[in-house]
Amino acid sequence: MKNNFKKFFVLPLIIFMGFSHILYTQSLYKINDSKDNNMKLSGTSTFHNWVMNTGTLSGNAQFDFKEGTINQLSSVKSLTFSLLVQNLKSGESGLDDNAYKAMKTDQYKDILYTLLSAKVSPSKDNKFLIKTVGNLVIAGVSKKVSMDVYCIVNADGSITSMGSYKLKMTDYNVKPPTFMLGVMKTGNEITLDFNMVYKKQAGI
């Protein structure tokens, strides 16, 4: 009887301790409202280079840390980000309107990214190189992309994620915009640069 009682008591305790360990090592984060958030699309044209920016982003992530540490990143279990295309601004309304039309914002309002896999390697100090594979969705077309992403664990516990990726508009069924009755033409290749700050959720 005494042995049965021990088994009844010890097993749930082991399960609880294991669950507590998971809660301790895995942390959930969201992109916070930071002046450091920035998503940039840049490219070329027959007249001049162009850039469209936004600081309004949303997303979630789950970061894991080495046991007993708060700044030694061990893995990234999940990560997403999204932005409303019409929040991207160049300062030239004509360029913006043509870009929105080319990216079919009447049907597909957002650019979306979902992480599929990640391999974390320490770089220096609290900076980590992450080899990532994920799905990038533009104008309703999803493509699997590989990116090198750097993550920095900041002093306040937030995590800054930054990277750059070159793509072709036609890969996403986007026709490079033209202006001035076709006199000005944009190049097919564009670069997506991002800098996002993920903040740990209170109580998680």
C-alpha positions in Angstrom: 0.0 0.0 0.0 2.8 2.3 0.9 4.7 1.6 -2.3 1.5 2.3 -4.4 1.1 5.6 -2.6 4.7 6.5 -3.5 4.2 5.7 -7.1 0.9 7.7 -7.2 2.7 10.7 -5.7 6.1 10.6 -7.4 4.9 10.1 -11.0 2.8 13.3 -11.2 5.7 15.1 -9.5 8.1 14.0 -12.2 5.6 15.1 -14.9 5.1 18.5 -13.3 8.9 19.0 -12.9 9.4 18.2 -16.6 6.6 20.5 -17.6 8.1 23.3 -15.4 11.4 22.7 -17.1 9.8 23.2 -20.6 8.2 26.5 -19.4 11.5 27.7 -18.1 13.6 27.0 -21.2 11.0 28.0 -23.8 9.9 31.6 -24.1 7.2 33.2 -26.3 7.9 36.6 -27.9 6.0 39.2 -30.0 7.2 42.0 -32.2 6.8 45.1 -30.0 6.3 48.7 -30.9 9.9 49.9 -31.3 11.5 52.7 -33.3 14.1 50.1 -34.3 11.5 48.0 -36.3 12.0 48.4 -40.0 11.1 46.5 -43.2 12.6 47.8 -46.4 12.0 46.9 -50.1 14.6 48.4 -52.4 15.3 48.1 -56.1 16.4 49.8 -59.3 14.8 51.6 -62.2 15.8 53.2 -65.5 15.9 56.6 -63.7 17.0 56.0 -60.1 17.1 53.5 -57.3 14.0 53.3 -55.1 13.3 52.3 -51.5 10.0 51.6 -49.7 9.9 51.4 -45.8 7.6 50.6 -43.0 8.1 50.4 -39.2 4.7 48.7 -38.6 5.2 45.0 -38.3 3.6 42.1 -36.4 4.8 38.6 -35.6 5.5 36.0 -32.9 8.4 33.8 -32.1 9.5 31.0 -29.7 13.1 31.2 -28.6 14.9 28.5 -26.5 17.9 29.2 -24.3 20.6 27.0 -22.9 19.7 25.7 -19.4 20.6 28.1 -16.7 21.1 31.1 -19.0 19.0 34.1 -20.1 21.1 35.2 -23.1 22.5 32.1 -24.7 20.2 31.2 -27.5 20.0 27.5 -28.3 17.2 27.2 -30.8 14.3 29.0 -32.6 11.2 26.8 -32.5 8.9 29.2 -34.4 9.0 32.6 -35.9 6.6 34.7 -38.0 6.3 38.2 -39.3 3.8 40.1 -41.4 3.3 43.6 -42.8 0.5 45.4 -44.6 1.9 46.1 -48.1 0.2 49.6 -48.2 2.2 50.6 -45.1 5.3 50.5 -47.3 6.1 54.1 -48.4 8.7 55.5 -50.7 7.8 59.2 -50.4 6.6 59.2 -54.1 2.9 58.5 -54.3 3.1 57.5 -58.0 5.7 54.8 -57.3 3.8 53.6 -54.3 0.5 53.3 -56.2 2.1 51.4 -59.0 3.9 49.0 -56.6 0.6 48.3 -54.7 -1.1 47.6 -58.0 1.7 45.3 -59.1 1.6 43.4 -55.8 -2.2 43.0 -56.2 -3.0 44.6 -52.8 -6.7 44.6 -53.7 -6.6 40.8 -53.2 -3.4 40.2 -51.1 -2.9 42.8 -48.5 0.0 41.3 -46.6 3.6 40.1 -47.0 3.9 37.0 -44.7 6.8 34.9 -43.5 6.7 31.6 -41.5 9.8 29.8 -40.3 10.1 26.1 -41.1 13.5 25.3 -39.7 16.5 27.0 -38.0 20.0 26.2 -37.1 21.6 28.4 -34.4 25.3 29.1 -34.2 27.0 31.6 -31.7 28.6 34.5 -33.4 30.1 36.8 -30.7 28.9 38.2 -27.4 25.1 37.8 -27.4 24.8 37.7 -31.2 23.8 34.5 -33.0 23.8 33.5 -36.7 20.7 31.5 -37.6 20.5 29.5 -40.9 16.8 29.6 -41.6 14.4 28.0 -44.1 10.9 29.4 -44.3 7.9 30.3 -46.5 7.7 33.8 -47.8 4.3 34.9 -49.3 4.1 37.9 -51.6 1.0 38.7 -53.7 -0.5 35.4 -52.7 2.4 33.3 -53.9 4.4 31.2 -51.4 8.0 30.4 -51.9 10.4 28.4 -49.7 13.5 30.7 -49.0 16.8 30.2 -47.2 18.1 33.2 -45.3 21.0 34.0 -42.9 19.4 35.8 -40.0 21.3 37.4 -37.1 19.7 37.6 -33.6 20.9 39.7 -30.8 19.8 39.1 -27.2 19.5 42.6 -25.8 20.2 43.7 -22.2 16.5 44.2 -21.5 15.7 40.6 -22.7 14.3 41.5 -26.0 15.7 39.9 -29.2 16.5 41.8 -32.3 16.3 39.8 -35.5 17.8 41.2 -38.7 18.6 39.9 -42.2 18.4 40.5 -45.9 17.1 38.6 -48.9 17.2 39.1 -52.6 14.3 38.0 -54.8 12.8 38.4 -58.2 9.4 40.0 -58.5 8.4 37.6 -61.3 9.0 34.6 -59.0 5.9 35.8 -57.2 3.9 36.6 -60.3 4.5 40.3 -59.8 5.1 42.3 -63.0 7.8 44.9 -62.4 6.0 48.3 -62.4 6.4 50.9 -65.1 5.8 54.7 -64.9 5.4 57.6 -67.2 3.7 55.6 -69.9 6.5 53.0 -69.8 9.4 55.4 -70.0 10.5 54.5 -66.4 10.9 50.8 -65.7 11.8 49.1 -62.5 14.2 46.2 -62.3 13.0 42.7 -61.6 15.4 42.1 -58.7 14.5 43.6 -55.3 16.0 43.3 -51.8 14.0 42.7 -48.7 15.9 44.0 -45.6 14.4 43.7 -42.1 15.2 44.6 -38.5 12.6 43.5 -35.9 12.5 43.5 -32.1 10.7 40.6 -30.4 9.8 41.2 -26.7 9.1 38.4 -24.2 5.5 38.2 -23.2 4.8 38.9 -19.5 4.1 35.8 -17.4 5.3 33.4 -20.1 
